[in-house]
Amino acid sequence: MKTAELLNYARDQWTRGEGDLRAIPSAIDGSEIARTGSDGLDFAAMLAHAREVGGPALRKMTFHERAWMLKTLGLAIMERKEELYALNPHSGATRKDGWIDIDGGALTLLSYSSTGRKKLPDAHVLLDGEQEPLAKEPGFVGQHIMTPKQGAAVHINAFNFPVWGMLEKVAPTLLAGMPCIVKPATATSYLAEAAFRIMIETGVLPEGAVQLIVGGVGDMFDHLTGQDVVSFTGSAATANKLKNHPTVLRESVTFVAEQDSLNASVLGPDATPDSPEFTLFVDEVVREMTVKAGQKCTAIRRALVPEAQLDAVEKAMAEKLSAMTIGDPREKETQLGALVSCSQRDDVRSKIAELVKGGARIVCGDPDANVGTEGGAFIAPCLLRADDPWSADAVHDVEAFGPVATIMPYKDVDDAIALANRGMGSLALSMFSHDETAAATFIRGAAAFHGRMLVINRDNAKLSTGHGSPLPVLVHGGPGRAGGSEEMGGVRGLHHYMQRTAIQSTPAMIAAISGQYVAGAPKTESPVHPFRLKMSEMKLGQTFFSKSRQVNIEDIERFARFTGDTFYAHMDEEAAKASPIFEGRVAHGYLILSFAAGLFVDPEPGPVLANTGIEDLKFLTPLYPGDSMRVELTVKSKSIKSEETGVVKWAVEIFNQDEELVATYTLLTENTP
């Protein structure tokens, strides 16, 4: 392979680093595959460009416009992924390993695009929570909102997932409306640079939205401000150094860290060698040891096993690991590729030595054996055993970032909880059990120490995404040793890049600020029924005012007979009067909703395609026989799902003849855009 000269992307220009560039070796045979460097870059100017050019351009776009942009980026990666797969083996990864990184990265962009279009408004401001009344009268309220920070997000990524690790940060950052500067780990920066180049070539990114550093960050940290964000993935030692940078401390720079994690997997106390959970556990630990050659922040490092099953687990794992084919990741038969570099292999060997010195013993695999191709960064998978895990501190404190795990016994569920928590915080933990009582006790005792927890058994194994798979819609992160931060998690992932602000004013002003209808804001009567409008023709606050309808005793009794709902409050006058809530018989809540639909629905086909749900239903005032009801149906928000459909949220308010609110809810309909 010809040596590639990697370029930085600074202030919308591809730029070569000055001076001697650093050589990057292939993990397969040590040959030079790329050279890289960032000397000569003006890091202060890069930050200024992000803040002054990229930020304003992104903030002009709505959440939906940014979501569509992410979809274009994700599809572009998918369309050109073979270019990335051609480079992937030089990181030591097999094609199967690369799927997690390359396809997984593109799918993360697409997932966040979907989240933005389905769960966020087509607006510039995100409402956070409910309105809070601040006065006896309804004209003065409080509302939390979230807006994009007006700085730059600096992403410092690890070597193990150069594509996914970049895109799982880029996706929520851009969707939030904040520009980013990406700094991949040098060892695999050739993959990150190739994926970054694909995104730039789509032409959909505004100027200044993204920049790339394929080398060191120089004096960039000296120029950070309180509007900037640092999102870091790597070792705890490096994270602590960066978190304590004088500028980070002085400016209160938001710092997101995903770092060391000695993740555990637990074989439940109910599992025996002839149970499905036993086999599932063994297979998962072996898989997590060997996928990406164990170079995963979520990989299983500690396998906790009931005392009685320890020997059986050791035997089963040793058999699988000993049969593993180690070699060139380009070969189809290869099951275990290389570590990212020879220096990384040497580090893993030294960590294994620490584990042995600390009380564990190797029961399968020789870390010093010559395996794989000559000059490559290969190592045999290594299974250790700690018979007394409470005296072997190293297994809970030292992470060998490679195909290494330690099995250890536990006495009972309480002991398993204590051992799992001894890791002092992890990204992921899994338990293999069919015993609901044991699982519930374990999760309640251990959840505070772990960012994501899976309970896997015979019922869900085929559906499970597995122990080590972070998902865009779930939080990725963990407490304590794991860094104490969160990434992804759907909409939660945007919060790092946005500022929460409390606004106090009238509902009308809150609506004007947020660009969304809120309760109490002005309404505009629609000249035509809003069900006859496409989403693009609707305006927020546009309202349909229905006619009034009287509800009588015959309606209530007919509804009771038809539905079978003969609850006393609807059918027994004396019992209803004796209630501390009612003055007599009342209309069914669902009768009120049904009559409301009859009052506001326009029956003709389209542009409303279907009623898809109701949210936040509240019954506020009873409706008695002889009372009247009417409905106000208001366009609350619009979200585009695809080019064919979208979701409209309608604020529904039901009033009685005295203009008292009887019920409120949010109606969801699928509409033509």
N, C-alpha and C positions, 0 to 999 in steps of 0.2 A: 504493500500500500504506500502510495506517495505521501510524503510528509505534508500535512496541511498547515497553513499559517492562519491561525485564528485571528479574527478581528473584533475589536470592541465596537459597540454601537453607541456613540456619544453625540448628543445634540443632533440627532437624526442623520448622522454621518457614520459610515463604516471607517474605523480608524485603527491603524496598526500601532501596537505598542512600540515605544522607542527602545533603543539599545538591544542588548542580547535577550533573546526570547528564551523562555523555559521549555525544555523538551518534555513531552508527555509520552511515556512508553505504553505499548500494548500489553495488556494483562496476559495475552496468550504466549508471547515469546520474548517480551522485553524490547522489541524493535520500536524505533521512534515513529509515532503516527501523526503527531502534531506538535506545533510550537506556539507558545502563547505568552502574552505579557500586557501589562497596562501602564507601564511607565510613560510619562508624558501627558497623561490625561489631566485635564483641569477638573478635579472632582467638585470643587465649589461651583464651577460654571454648570456642571451637569445637574447638580441639585437645583440651582437657580432656574435652569431650563425646564426642569420638571415642574417646579412651582409656578413659574410665570407663563409657560406655554402649554405644557401638558395638562396641568390641573384645570385651568379655565376652560380648555377645550372639552375635557371630559365632563365637567360640571354643567356645561351647556346642554349635554345630552340627558335624556331621561333614563330612568332605570331600564325601561324597555329597549330603548335605543342601544344602550350598552349591552343588554342581554343579547340582542340580535348580533352585535359585533362579536361577542364571545362565540356564538354559534358558527359564524364564518371562520373564526380562528380554529375552532375544534374540527370542523369539516376539512379545513385545509391540511391540518396535521394528519387526519385519517387518509386523505387522498394521496399524501406524499410520504406515508409512514415507511415505505420500503427503503427510502433514502436513509432513514434513521436506523432501521433494522440492519442495514449494511454496515453501519458503524458499531452497532450494539455489541458484537462479540469481543471487540477490543477492550470493553469494560469488564470482560470475564463472564458476561451473562449469556446464557442460552437464549434461543428465540422465545421459549416459554417464559423465562425470566423477563425478557424484554417486553412481553405483552403487558405486564403489570406497569412498566414504566412508560411505554410509548402509547399503546392503546389506552391504558389507564389515564394517562395525562390528557389525551384528547377527550375522553369520556368525562373527565372532570370539568373541562371547559363547557361541554354540552350540558352536563348536569346543572352547572351554575347558570347557564343560559335559560334552561327550563325553570329553575327556581326564580330567576329574575322576572320572567314573563308571567309566571303563575302566581307568585306570592308577593310580588312587589307592585306598587302602583306605577302607572305611566306618568310619573311625576319626578320632581327633583328632590323632594323631601320625604323622609320616612317617618310616619307617625309611630310613636313607641308607647304602646299601652293605651288605656282608656283616658278620657277626659276626667279631670278632677274638679268638682264644683268648689269654688273658693268664696262664695257668698250665698246668702239666702236666696237672692234672686238669680235667675239663670244666665244673666248677661255677663258674668265674669268667671272665667274658668282657667284651669291650668292644663297644659298639654306638653308632654315630652316629645321632642322631635329629634331626628338624627340627620345630620348633614355631613358631606365629605370633608375630611380634614384638608387644609389648604397647604399641605407640605408634600413631601415625597416619601414613598415607602421603599426602604432599602431591604432587599431580599438577599440573605446570605444562605446559600443552600449546601447540602451535603453531596458527597460523591456517589452515593448508592443509587439514587433515582434522579438522574440529571434532567429528565423530561418531566415526569410526574411531579417531582419535588419543586420544579420551577412553576408548573402550571397550577398546582394546588394552591399556591400563593397568588399567582397572577390573576386567577379567575375571580376570587372575592374582592381583590384590590381594585381591579378595573370596574367590576360591577358596582362597587361602592362609589366610584367616581374619583379615585385617587391614582396618580401616575406612579410608576414603579421603576426602580433601578435594580436590575438583577445581577447578582454576583454568584455564578456557579462555582462549585469546587473545581480546582484546576485539573485534577486527575481525570475527570470525565467531561470537561468543558467543551470538548469537540461535539458531543451529542447535544448539549444545551445550546450551543451556538447554532447548530444545524436546525434545531427545532425553532429557535428564536428567528432565524432567517426566514423560515417558512411563514411565520406570522407577519413579519414586516412586509413580505412580498404580496400579501393579500391586499394591501393598500387601504384597509379599513381602519387602521389605528390612527388617531389624530397625532399630529406632531407633538413630540414631548411626552406621549403617553407611556412609552417604555424605552429603557436604555439598558445596555448590557456591558458588563465589565468582565473580561476573560483574564483576570489576573488579580493582583491585590487591590484593596480599596484605598490605598494611600492615606491621605489626610481627610478623607470624606467625613469621618466621625467628628472632626473638629468643627464642621460647618453645619451640623444638625441643629434643628430648632424644636420647640415644643409642638409644632404642627406636623413633624415628621414621625415616621414609624420605622422601627427595625424589626424584621421578622427573621429569626435565626434558626437554622437546623444544624446540629453538630454536637460536639462534645461539651460536657458541663464546664470543663476548664476554660474553653474558649468563650462560652456563653458568659461565664462569670467575669472574664476579662473585659468583654465588650459592654456588659451591663454596668460595669463600674467605671467606664470611661468618664472622665470629668464632665464632658459636654452632655452626655446622656443623663448624668445625675443633676447637673445644674439646670438643664432645660426641661427636665421631666419628660424625656422622650419615651413614647410608648415602646416597650420592648417585649416582643413575643418570642419565647424560647421553646423549642422542642429538642430535647437533649437526651442524655444517657437514660437507659431504661432496661432494667433486668426483669423483663416480662415473665410471668409464670403461667403454667397450665396445670390444672388439678384434675386428677383422676378421682371421681367421686367414691365415697366409702361403699357404695352399693355395687361398684363395678368388680367383676371377676373375669378371669381369662376367657370364659365362654360367653360373656355378655357383649352386645354390639358396642357399648361405650368403651370397652377396653381396646378393641380394634381401632375404633375411631380415634381414640387418644394417641395410640402408638403411631398411627399413620400421620396424624396432625403434627406431632412433635418432630417426627422425621422430616416431614415436608417443610416445616418452619426452619429446621436446621440447615436445609440444603437449597431451598429457593434463594436465588441471588447469592449462593454460597454463604448463606446465613448473614449477609450484610443488609439486614433490615432493622430499622429502629423498633419494629413491632415483633421481631423474632422471639421465639420461646427460648429463654436462657435457663429457666429453672422448671423442672418437671416434678410436681409434688404427687406422691403415690402412697396409698395406704400401705402400712408396713408389710402386711401379708402378701402384697402383690409386687413388691419391689424386685425380687428375683425374676419373676415372670416378665415384667416390663423390660428389665435389662436385656433378657434373652431375646425378646421379640424385636426390640429396637436394634440390637447388635446385628441380628440377622439381616434386617433391611439395610442398615448402613453399610455392612460389609459387602453387600451385593451391588452397591452403587457404582455406576460407570463414571469415572472421573476423566476429563480430558478436554480437548479443543471444543469450545462452545459452538463452533460452526458445524460440528458433526452431529447428525441426527440422533445417534445412539447415546450421546453424552447426556448424563443426568445431572452432573455437578460440574459447573465450570470453575473459573478461577476467581480469586480475590482480585480487587481492583488493581493492585500493584504488589511488587515484592516487599516493599516496606510495610504495607498493610499485612501481608502474610507474616512477616517477622514480628509485627506487633501482636498478632493473634497468638503466635507461638509463645511469646513472652507472657501473655495473659494466662495462657493455659498453665504455664509453669507456676504462676502466682496461685492459681486455683489448686494445683497439686500441693504446693507448699502450705496452703491454707487449710488443708484437711480433706480435699477430694482426691479421688484416684481415677486414672483412666481405665475404662473397662472395654472400650472399643475404639480403634483407630490410633495411628501413630502420627502425631503432628509433624515429626521430623522426616517422615518418609518422602522419598522422591517420587512424586506422582505427576501426571499430566505431561505436557510437552516441555522440552528443555528451555530454560530461560523464562518460563511462565510463572505466574503467581499462584500456583496450585497448592492445596493442602487437603489431606484426607479428613473426612468428617470425624469429629472426636466427641465421644460420649463419656462423661465423667459420672462418678457416683460419690455421694457424700452420705455415709451411713449415720452420722450424727450431725445433722444440719445446724443444730444450735451451737456447736463448737467450731463449725467451719465457716467463719465470718466471710471469707473471701467469696464464697459462692453467692452471697447476697450483696457484695460490694464491688466485685470486679467483673467487668463485661468484656468478654472475648468476642469482638465483632466479626464473627465468621461462623463456619459450620460447627458450632460448639454448643452443647447443653449439658446440664448436670441433673441427674435424677436423685431424688432424696425422699425419705419416708416421712409420713406424718402419723400421729397416734390417733387423733380423732378430728372432728370438724373444727373445734376450737384451735387445735394445734395447726391445722392447715391454714386457718385464717391468720394466725400469728406469723407463720412462715411466709405467707404471701405478702403480708404487710411489712415484713422485715426488709423487703427490697426498697422501702422508703419512697414509694411512688413509681408507678409505671404507666405506660401508654395503653397496654392491652393485657387482659387476663382472660383465660378461658377455663371453663369447667366442663367435664364430661360426666354427666350424671343423669339418671332417670328418676332419682329420688327428689321429689319436689320439696320435701321438708329440709333435707340436707342442703339443697341448692339455695333455698330461701335463707336459711341460717347463714350460709357462707357469704352470699351476696350482701346481706345486711351488715355483716361484720367486716367485709373487705372493701366495699364500694368506695369509701372515702379515700382510699389509697390508689385507685386505678381509674384511668380516664375512660376506658371502654371495656365492657365485660360481656362475654358470650357464655351461654349455657347450651351445650350441644349434646344431643342424644339421638337415639334411633328415630325419633319423630321428626326432627328437623335437619338432620345431617345433610340430606340431599339438597336442601334449600339454602343451607348456610353458606355465607361468603367466606368463612374460615377465620381462624384466629388472627391472622396478620394483615387483613385487608382493610385499610382505612377507606371510608366511604364519604363522598362529598356531602351527603345529607346528615351525617353524624359527626359529632365532635371528635377531632383528632388532637390529642394532647393528654397531659396527665399532671398530677400534683407532685410536689417534692422533687425527687431526683429527676423526674421526667421534664421539669422546667416550669411547671405551674401555669401553663398557658393553654389556650385552645386555638385550633385552626379548623377551617371548614365548618361543618355543622350547619349547612344550609345558610339561612339568613344570619345566624349567629356569627358566621365567619366574616361578615361585612363590618361588624361592630368595631373591630380593631382599627378600621380605617375611617371611622366616622366619629363625630362628636355628638354626645347626647346633651341637649339643651332644654331647659324648662322654659316654656313660653306662657306668660300670663296675659290674657286679654279677653276680648269678646269672641264668641264662636265665629262670627263673621271674619274677624281678623285672623284667627287660627286657620280658617278655610283659605283665606287669601294667601297666607304665608306658605301653607303646605301644598296648595294646588289641589286639595281634595275636600270633598264635602264632609263636614263633621256635624254632629247633632247640634241643633240650635242655630246653624248658619242659615243665611237667606236662601229661599227657594224661588225658582223661576218656573211659572206654570208653562207646561209644554203645549205648544200650539196644536200638536198632533199627539196621539197616544205614543209614549216612548217605546212601546213594543214594536212600533212600525219603523223605528229608526235603526240603522246600522250603528255599530259602536263608534265609527268615525264621525257620525252625525250627532251623537249624543254630547251633551254638555253636563259637567258635574253640577249638581244642584237642580237639574231639570226635574220637575215634579208633575206627577199626575194626581189630581184631586178627584177622588171618586164621589159618586152619589152616596146618599145615606140609605141604610136598610134597618128596619126594625126586626128585633129578635123576640119571638113570642114563645109561650110555653109549649105550643105544638111543635115548634122547631126543635126544642130541647128534647122532648119525649120521642119524637121521630128519630133524632140522631142517636138517642140511647138505645132504642130498639134495633136500629140498623147496625150499630157498631158493637152492641153488647156492653157498652160502658154505662152501667147503672149505679155509679158511685153516689153515695147518699146526698152529696151537695147538689146534685142535679135532679134527684128524684124524690127526696124526702124533705118536705117543707119544714117540718118541726125540727128534724135533726139538723138541717142547715141553719135554722135560726139559733139553735142551741150552740152552734159552733162559735168560737171566739173570733172567727174570720168573716163569716158571711151574715147577711141580714135575712137570708132566705135562699130559695133555690137559685142557682146561677147557671149560665150557659157553659158548656164544656169548652175548655181552652182550644181543643182541636176543631170544635164547631166554629169558633170565632175565626181560626185560621182558614178554615174551608170557605166561610162566607167572605172573608177578606179577599181570598183568591178570586172568588166570583165577582167581587166588586172591581178589582183592578186588572184582571187578565183580559187581554185582547185575543180573541180566539183564532185569528187567521194565521196561516203558516208563515214563519220567518218574519223578520230577521232573528227573533228569539227562537232558538232551536229546541231548548229543553230547560226545565227546572232541575238544577243539580244539587240543591241543598238549602238548608237554613242554618244560620249561625246566631248565637247570642240571643236566643229567644227568652223574653221576660214577660210574664203576665203581671200587670201592675194594679189594675182596678177591676173588680168583678163586674160582669155584665149580667144584669137581671132581666127577667122576662118583661117585655115592654120597652126596654132600652133600645136606642138606636146606635148604629156603628157606621163609621166611614173610614176611609183609608187614604193616607198620603204616601205615594210611592216615588222615591227620589233616587236619582242616579248618584251612587256613592263613590264608586271607583270602577276602573276598567283595566283588565289585564289580558294581553294577547297571548294565547297558547300556541297558535300556529298561524300559517297564512290563511287557513280556512276557518278557524274558530277562535273565540276568546271568551272570557268570563266577565260578566258585569255583576257587581255587587250593588244591590238596591237597599236603601234604608226604608223599612216599612214601619209606619206608625199608624196604629188603630186608635181612633178617638170615639168617645161616647157622645151623647147629645149635649152634655155639659162641657165638652171640649177637654175632658180628662183623658189622659193616656190610658188605654185599656191594655195594650200590648205593643211591644217593639221587637223587631228582629231584623236580621240581614238576610235577604233573599239572594241566592246565587243562580244566575241563568247562563247557559251557553248560547253565544250569539255569533252572528256573522260580523266579521270585522268591518 
